[in-house]
Amino acid sequence: MAQRAERADAVRNREAVLAAADALFAASSSPHSVSMDEIAVAAGVGKGTLFRRFGDRAGLIGAVIASRLEPLRQAVREAQEAPGSTPRQRVRDLLDASLRFKIENRNLMAAAEDAGIGSPYEAEHYGWWHEMLRAQLEGVPGTRDADFTAHALLAAIRADLVAHLVDDAKMTPEGLRSALASYVDTVLGTPATDEG
């Protein structure tokens, strides 16, 4: 049986809630300081609609993250298909893209962990990043365990670590990106001559 199409007003409401939550979260020092009432008012929907659609704050935060990630995912997919780049360069590019996203969205990503969304390793977006990274690592000569290496590299850019380094240790985003690139080069070792 085919899945029923979502009603147009339900789609509009969903988009309005995501846009309102995204704007309010971005304007606050922490997404936890934004009430569900404020989001409902800004979106022009009833509070009941908010809870029926997203369940709770954790569900709403997860939905906002997913909406922000989709354009990034599309750009990453296109970059991965670009001719001429090596698996080693694609690993660097993937990690840099993920790091830039986490720097720009560190309050939201940290709030996702605090909101009880669950283990970051069970999040759908983590699985996607891990799979993309693992697939590229398999093409890098000398990588012994692409699955573990992908997890270890992603651990270097956990949202709570990124927030600590930028906000508490006052590391600049450029400095953090440079440190990550050096770390990736250390983990992957010296490139083979046929890698370019």
Beta strands, then each sheet from edge to edge (+ up, - down):
end
